[in-house]
Structures are given as C-alpha cells and as structure tokens.
Amino acid sequence: MKDAEIDYSDIPPLDKSFFTKATEAWPPAKRQLTIRLDSDVLKWLKAHGRGYQTRINRILRVAMESQGPRPLAPGRVPRQQRRRTADHVVN
C-alpha cells in the first residue's frame, strides 16, 4: 500500500493538550517511598516474577490515567507553577 492510499479520516485531529503532554519528560522521575501492602497482594505481585515494584507502578498509573485530571481547588496554584525558596513555597 502506498502512503497516498492510507485513509486517515477516522483519526481525530490533534489538539493543544496532545502537544503539551508530548513535551513532558518521560519517564517521569521516580521517588523512593515505603508502602504497606496486604501480604496476599504482595505475594500475588511477586508470583509474576521479577519487577513487582514496576508492576505496582504500572497498575497505579493505569488507575490514575483512567480517572482523568483532578480538578484544582479554587485559588490553588498547580504544582508545576510553584517555585521553592529556602524557607517556603512561593506562588
């Protein structure tokens, strides 16, 4: 098939949100934390082989992305727009 024969009519046009997200660094920076899981949940995750922490992250990412963006409280500044000083956060 030649490029000219490809039907693109079912592909929606790209909007600004696509390009905004496309410029984000990937993968996002990771942070170390301590988490408590039920023993049976941890056993299930580990039963699938190495990389159970990566699996936890992927499961949580799917859940997060299925929820859509969280609305901000009135007057709240998005985290990306804050800048830190030595003593406090400046909006």
Secondary structure, DSSP 8 states (H G I E B T S, - for coil): --GGG---TTS----HHHHHHHTS-SS-----------HHHHHHHHHT-S-HHHHHHHHHHHHHHHH------TT---GGG-EE-SSSEE-
